[in-house]
């Protein structure tokens, strides 16, 4: 089966009220997403999303006319393009979606079919006052989640500790709590320096008193020695969500810089490479559970790969009502993905990714 076409449909959702994530100094009033559409001569169409795919025009020729099932060749082509341009891994998402549809299997089954569901952690993004976040933790617990992640601004580390204290008072040990300091990468134009090693260590030591499950990106990923110095202090250290190459993530794993490896399958080293990443991480006693924060398609792709490989104690579920809901996150899809009252995120059961685009967003039919 040959790939015959690759094209994109772009859509934007107005965000009122705006979403103000910890990692972006600019409030988000719109949310753009790009649907990647991959057509074949067998009538199968695959879809993907994650990166905005800006600048991809002209690279289609490296895929069109090639065998859909020649994944290794497609991944090599994407690596050569990614070196020069954007994170175009949604092409691989669309390829796996099409392969799953052609074989009548879920992508999770193609990746090993280890699990049908994974416990979700509610990954919050906004910064709130400590009492507000404690109230939010109560709601998240009551919705069935077994874990949640909070963000801590680098200029308000004390707020993070106060928030942990109030969350524990509100929900006791009902929730595992992850903490993300967002110190590994910056949005364009955000030129602030990261916090230093001593500051990070003081935060880690204060946070462990509240039994946190992991602390994410306390330092830049280049600071391998700094990251290693934070391990073994009573919690796990997580990171690697936005690496650009398989080599970067291998370096983090092989140096035991992290306890939790989070390379996003849509934004970092791709889906196929995730098998090696997970195996390599597991061999050294580390956990692989990827970042999923892009849009619903990105979440779905990460869910399928992670469930297929198996072994992840939790999977990230971007969710922070009222400003980040499943409906906002998944507006590109016909139906949002939701977590059951059991706190589990179930892998969609239809072939491929098992999800349909939201055709009402687009002027012309692209099915
Ligand atoms: Mg993160």
Boltz pocket constraint, residues with backbone or C-beta under 6 A from the ligand:
constraints:
  - pocket:
      binder: B
      contacts: [[A, 180], [A, 182], [A, 216], [A, 217], [A, 241], [A, 291]]
      max_distance: 6.0
